[in-house]
Amino acid sequence: MTAGTVMKGAVMLQGTASDVGKSVLVAGLCRLLARQGHKVAPFKAQNMALNSGITPSGDEMGRAQILQAEAAGILPDVRMNPVLLKPTSDRKSQVVLMGKVFKDMDAVSYHHFKPQLQHEIHEAYQSLSREYDLLVMEGAGSPAEINLRDRDIVNMGMAELVDAPVILVADIDRGGVFASIYGTLALLAESERARVKGVIINKFRGDVALLTPGIEQIEALTGVPVLGVMPYLPLQLEDEDGVALQPGGRKYQPQAGRALDIAVIQVPHIANFTDFNALVAQPDVSLRYVREPGELGRPDLLILPGSKNTLGDLQALHDQGLATAILTAHANGVPVLGICGGYQMLGARLIDGVESGIDEMAGLGLLDTVTRFACDKVTTQVTARVLGTGEASVPCGPLAVGAFAPLSGYEIHMGHTTLGDAARPFCRIQTRNGQPLAVEDGAVNLEGTVAGTYLHGLFDAPAFTRQLLDSLRHAKGLAPLPGEPFDYLAHKQQQFDRLADAMAEHLDLAAIYRILQGQPSGRSLVS
């Protein structure tokens, strides 16, 4: 296939398990096709994740599909992820349908309800297919979850609905890759196995020649060609969900030799930890996630992140001893920053338990604020500017930095926070979903040592982030980092290209493009 050739079609990437790399490979394939001039869009019928974002129209959707849209060079559209499940407990999730909150449902109720979503999902897919020549679809978990197959709307059920071919992705990094390929295919119905046109082995470390005997045997056993072996790529791209934060996961590893130590408290229902990818990418930042009081130490900055169950997670902080550890760290001079739910937890009081059933709780008391929860969810894209030192009534301190620095981000929250006399606004929002306005957001204490904001994505702003980090460097007696501020958004585009280049090198793209167009893939034995 050459640039300029119009190609129509669709393909779905399914996995042998969760976190095998489906989301990233979909992003890479979108990037490859977009670079060749094709109109391509991602699609995932149902996403379960606490990492979500907001479209330009104010709709909420999974961060993974927003990332994939970025890779394709297009704006995110809620049709790319018509159903989003946001877990609020082990058994219940908030169901977001076409970008808006539908209702909270437990797992059993949702399983029985899924067939009623099929029409809405199909309409979203068909609408996208009329605007884009190619759709790269993503499954969820594994198609071999046979206990859920009868009402499946995201794996083979979706592939059958739109008659899409499937490529199976298997993760060799976790071990047992050939067993996972064989077992997955063996558990599929005959018609489903016929839909699988190829396999990608992902996250390989070592000499691919050592895999050749295994590849030959698995192809002979299954009759499904292996389309390539992707190397393990330490890309700085956003994760779909919290699997990467499990102990030993890739997000758990601090970066050695960095000047600044930033600690993020890993609350049980942590949401939108994609906020911190821009910090991880900074050349002088080592970022780590903290689950136990003994792990906290004395970081240069402590961040309390977003949460899908603010009051429940606040109670967990107390139960685990982390609330005391946070207060002790602050008393010892560690600046504390809260984002969204973390901002709410830093206040004096949290009232009306819409999310958890708790009527009222005392906050950590580090900010003079009161939050009242409401049923309506705020979902907006915003532009703002920081209210920095020098403006009226704005304090000095390590977190009172970035005067007039522009911000852009998004809000996802179900509460309204009011400030008392001992707090000042963090920033002034200038637009919401493209509409001009002037409204203050967030809070900073009078000493400038504690701050909070509802804005997700604020660290993507180069000027603000560098001023914040240089303020932390100054507190350690270090000079500001020389040169222009690190541009995370440009860096992310480079990561997309790096991924696409690796896929072009290690995968049989000709076979994948034939699959996209509904043609036989051909045998593609890796040599």
VEXNUMI-622969 format. One line per 8 residues: number of its first residue (from 1); their letters; for each residue x, y, z of C-alpha. Coordinates in steps of 0.5 Angstrom, whole numbers. Example, Ala and Ser with C-alpha at 12.3 -4.5 7.8 and 13.67 -1.06 7.14 Angstrom:
1 = as = 25/-9/16 | 27/-2/14 .
END
This chain:
1 = mtagtvmk = 0/0/0 | 3/7/-2 | 1/14/1 | -5/17/-3 | -8/10/-4 | -15/10/-1 | -16/4/3 | -23/2/6 .
9 = gavmlqgt = -24/-2/12 | -23/-4/19 | -19/-9/24 | -20/-10/31 | -14/-12/36 | -16/-16/42 | -11/-19/47 | -10/-26/51 .
17 = asdvgksv = -10/-22/57 | -11/-14/60 | -5/-10/59 | -2/-14/54 | -1/-7/50 | -7/-7/45 | -8/0/47 | -1/2/45 .
25 = lvaglcrl = -1/-2/39 | -8/1/36 | -4/8/37 | 2/6/33 | -3/3/28 | -7/9/27 | 0/13/27 | 3/9/21 .
33 = larqghkv = -4/10/17 | -5/17/19 | 3/18/16 | 1/15/10 | -5/20/9 | -11/16/11 | -17/18/15 | -16/13/21 .
41 = apfkaqnm = -20/13/27 | -20/9/34 | -26/5/37 | -27/2/43 | -34/0/45 | -33/-1/52 | -27/2/56 | -27/0/64 .
49 = alnsgitp = -22/5/67 | -21/11/72 | -17/15/67 | -21/19/63 | -21/26/59 | -26/31/56 | -27/32/49 | -28/39/46 .
57 = sgdemgra = -35/38/46 | -35/37/54 | -36/29/53 | -32/24/58 | -29/18/55 | -23/14/56 | -16/17/56 | -14/11/52 .
65 = qilqaeaa = -18/13/46 | -16/20/47 | -9/18/46 | -10/14/40 | -14/20/37 | -8/24/38 | -4/19/35 | -8/19/29 .
73 = gilpdvrm = -8/27/29 | -15/28/30 | -19/31/35 | -22/26/40 | -30/24/39 | -34/21/44 | -36/16/39 | -29/13/39 .
81 = npvllkpt = -31/10/46 | -39/10/47 | -39/6/54 | -34/8/59 | -34/4/66 | -31/8/72 | -31/3/78 | -33/6/85 .
89 = sdrksqvv = -32/0/89 | -30/-7/88 | -37/-9/85 | -40/-2/83 | -38/2/77 | -41/9/74 | -43/8/67 | -42/14/62 .
97 = lmgkvfkd = -46/13/56 | -44/17/50 | -40/22/54 | -45/23/60 | -47/20/66 | -52/14/66 | -52/11/72 | -49/7/77 .
105 = mdavsyhh = -49/0/77 | -47/-7/80 | -43/-12/76 | -49/-17/75 | -54/-11/73 | -49/-9/68 | -48/-16/65 | -55/-16/64 .
113 = fkpqlqhe = -56/-9/61 | -51/-10/56 | -55/-12/50 | -59/-6/51 | -53/-2/49 | -51/-5/43 | -56/-1/39 | -52/5/41 .
121 = iheayqsl = -45/2/40 | -47/0/33 | -50/7/31 | -43/10/34 | -39/6/30 | -43/7/24 | -43/14/24 | -35/14/25 .
129 = sreydllv = -35/9/19 | -38/14/15 | -33/20/16 | -27/16/16 | -24/11/11 | -21/6/17 | -23/4/24 | -17/1/28 .
137 = megagspa = -21/-2/34 | -19/-5/41 | -22/-10/45 | -22/-11/52 | -19/-16/57 | -19/-23/53 | -24/-26/48 | -23/-32/52 .
145 = einlrdrd = -27/-30/58 | -32/-35/57 | -36/-33/63 | -38/-27/60 | -39/-29/52 | -46/-29/52 | -47/-22/53 | -40/-19/50 .
153 = ivnmgmae = -40/-12/47 | -33/-11/46 | -29/-17/44 | -32/-22/39 | -39/-20/40 | -37/-13/37 | -33/-16/32 | -38/-20/29 .
161 = lvdapvil = -43/-14/30 | -39/-10/24 | -36/-16/21 | -29/-14/23 | -22/-19/22 | -18/-19/29 | -11/-19/30 | -9/-23/37 .
169 = vadidrgg = -4/-19/41 | 0/-23/46 | 5/-21/52 | 11/-25/52 | 14/-20/58 | 9/-24/63 | 12/-31/61 | 8/-36/58 .
177 = vfasiygt = 6/-33/51 | 5/-39/47 | 1/-42/52 | -3/-36/52 | -4/-36/45 | -6/-43/44 | -11/-43/50 | -14/-36/48 .
185 = lallaese = -15/-39/41 | -17/-46/44 | -23/-43/48 | -26/-39/42 | -32/-42/38 | -30/-44/31 | -33/-38/28 | -29/-34/33 .
193 = rarvkgvi = -23/-37/31 | -24/-36/24 | -24/-29/25 | -17/-29/28 | -13/-27/22 | -6/-26/25 | -2/-26/32 | 3/-20/34 .
201 = inkfrgdv = 8/-22/40 | 9/-16/44 | 14/-13/49 | 20/-18/47 | 27/-17/50 | 33/-21/47 | 34/-24/40 | 28/-26/36 .
209 = alltpgie = 32/-31/33 | 31/-35/39 | 23/-35/38 | 23/-38/31 | 22/-45/33 | 16/-43/38 | 13/-39/32 | 14/-44/27 .
217 = qiealtgv = 10/-49/32 | 5/-45/34 | 3/-43/27 | 3/-50/26 | -2/-52/32 | -7/-46/31 | -6/-45/23 | -6/-37/25 .
225 = pvlgvmpy = 0/-33/22 | 5/-29/27 | 5/-22/24 | 11/-20/28 | 15/-19/34 | 15/-12/38 | 21/-11/42 | 20/-8/49 .
233 = lplqlede = 19/-1/48 | 20/4/54 | 15/9/51 | 13/15/55 | 5/14/53 | -1/14/58 | -3/8/61 | -11/6/60 .
241 = dgvalqpg = -12/4/67 | -9/2/74 | -5/-5/72 | 1/-1/71 | 1/2/78 | 1/-5/81 | 7/-7/85 | 13/-8/81 .
249 = grkyqpqa = 9/-5/75 | 13/0/70 | 10/6/74 | 13/4/80 | 20/5/79 | 23/11/81 | 28/14/76 | 35/14/79 .
257 = graldiav = 40/20/79 | 34/26/78 | 35/32/82 | 28/32/84 | 24/27/88 | 16/27/87 | 12/23/91 | 4/21/89 .
265 = iqvphian = 0/18/94 | -3/12/91 | -10/12/94 | -15/6/92 | -19/9/87 | -14/13/84 | -16/17/78 | -13/20/72 .
273 = ftdfnalv = -6/19/74 | -4/20/67 | -3/27/70 | 4/25/72 | 6/23/65 | 9/30/64 | 13/30/70 | 16/23/69 .
281 = aqpdvslr = 18/26/62 | 22/32/65 | 29/31/65 | 30/33/73 | 24/29/76 | 24/22/79 | 17/20/81 | 14/15/85 .
289 = yvrepgel = 8/12/88 | 7/11/95 | 2/6/98 | 5/5/105 | 7/11/110 | 14/8/111 | 15/9/103 | 14/17/104 .
297 = grpdllil = 20/19/106 | 21/27/105 | 20/28/98 | 21/35/95 | 14/35/93 | 8/31/95 | 2/30/91 | -5/28/93 .
305 = pgskntlg = -8/25/86 | -15/25/83 | -20/19/86 | -27/16/84 | -29/15/91 | -26/21/94 | -29/20/101 | -28/13/101 .
313 = dlqalhdq = -21/14/99 | -20/19/105 | -22/14/110 | -17/9/107 | -12/14/108 | -14/15/115 | -14/7/116 | -7/6/113 .
321 = glatailt = -4/11/117 | -2/15/110 | -6/21/113 | -2/22/119 | 4/21/114 | 2/27/110 | 1/32/115 | 8/30/118 .
329 = ahangvpv = 11/31/112 | 8/38/111 | 10/40/118 | 17/38/116 | 17/43/110 | 14/38/104 | 10/42/100 | 3/39/98 .
337 = lgicggyq = -1/39/92 | -8/36/91 | -11/35/84 | -19/34/84 | -21/29/89 | -14/30/92 | -16/38/92 | -22/36/96 .
345 = mlgarlid = -19/32/101 | -14/37/103 | -20/42/105 | -23/42/112 | -30/39/111 | -33/35/105 | -40/35/105 | -46/30/103 .
353 = gvesgide = -44/23/101 | -46/23/93 | -40/18/92 | -40/14/98 | -46/14/102 | -42/18/108 | -46/24/110 | -40/28/112 .
361 = maglglld = -32/28/113 | -27/32/116 | -21/33/111 | -14/33/112 | -15/41/114 | -9/43/110 | -13/48/106 | -19/53/109 .
369 = tvtrfacd = -24/50/104 | -31/46/104 | -33/42/99 | -40/40/98 | -42/34/93 | -47/34/88 | -50/29/83 | -48/34/77 .
377 = kvttqvta = -42/32/74 | -37/38/71 | -34/36/65 | -30/41/61 | -24/43/57 | -21/49/60 | -16/55/59 | -13/58/65 .
385 = rvlgtgea = -8/62/68 | -4/62/74 | -5/67/80 | 2/68/81 | 6/72/86 | 5/79/85 | -2/79/84 | -7/82/90 .
393 = svpcgpla = -7/78/96 | -3/72/93 | 2/69/98 | 9/67/97 | 12/60/97 | 14/54/94 | 7/53/91 | 5/60/89 .
401 = vgafapls = 9/60/83 | 8/61/75 | 5/68/75 | 1/69/69 | 3/62/66 | -2/59/62 | -5/53/63 | -10/48/59 .
409 = gyeihmgh = -13/42/62 | -20/39/63 | -25/38/69 | -28/32/71 | -31/33/78 | -38/32/82 | -37/37/87 | -36/45/89 .
417 = ttlgdaar = -31/48/93 | -31/54/97 | -25/58/100 | -25/61/107 | -21/67/109 | -14/63/110 | -14/61/102 | -13/64/96 .
425 = pfcriqtr = -15/62/89 | -10/58/85 | -12/60/78 | -17/64/74 | -21/60/68 | -21/64/62 | -25/59/58 | -30/53/59 .
433 = ngqplave = -31/48/52 | -29/54/48 | -34/59/52 | -30/65/55 | -31/67/62 | -27/69/68 | -28/64/74 | -23/62/80 .
441 = dgavnleg = -21/55/81 | -17/52/86 | -14/54/93 | -7/56/96 | -6/57/103 | -3/63/106 | 4/61/106 | 4/58/99 .
449 = tvagtylh = 6/51/102 | -1/47/100 | -5/48/94 | -10/45/90 | -14/45/83 | -19/42/79 | -15/42/73 | -13/35/70 .
457 = glfdapaf = -7/36/65 | -4/42/68 | 3/39/68 | 3/39/60 | 4/46/61 | 11/48/60 | 12/54/63 | 8/53/69 .
465 = trqlldsl = 11/46/70 | 18/49/69 | 17/55/74 | 14/50/79 | 20/45/79 | 25/51/79 | 22/53/85 | 23/46/88 .
473 = rhakglap = 30/46/86 | 31/53/89 | 29/50/96 | 34/45/95 | 39/50/93 | 40/48/86 | 40/53/80 | 34/53/75 .
481 = lpgepfdy = 35/48/70 | 38/52/64 | 35/52/57 | 28/52/54 | 22/49/58 | 21/42/56 | 15/41/52 | 11/35/54 .
489 = lahkqqqf = 6/35/48 | 12/35/43 | 15/30/46 | 9/25/46 | 9/26/38 | 16/24/38 | 14/18/42 | 8/16/37 .
497 = drladama = 13/17/31 | 18/12/35 | 12/7/36 | 10/7/29 | 17/7/27 | 18/0/31 | 12/-3/28 | 14/-1/21 .
505 = ehldlaai = 21/-5/23 | 18/-11/26 | 11/-12/24 | 9/-15/17 | 5/-9/15 | 3/-11/8 | 0/-17/12 | -4/-13/17 .
513 = yrilqgqp = -6/-8/11 | -9/-14/7 | -13/-16/14 | -15/-9/14 | -18/-9/7 | -21/-16/9 | -16/-20/4 | -12/-26/6 .
521 = sgrslvs = -6/-24/11 | -2/-29/8 | 3/-33/11 | 8/-29/15 | 13/-33/19 | 18/-29/23 | 25/-31/21 .
END
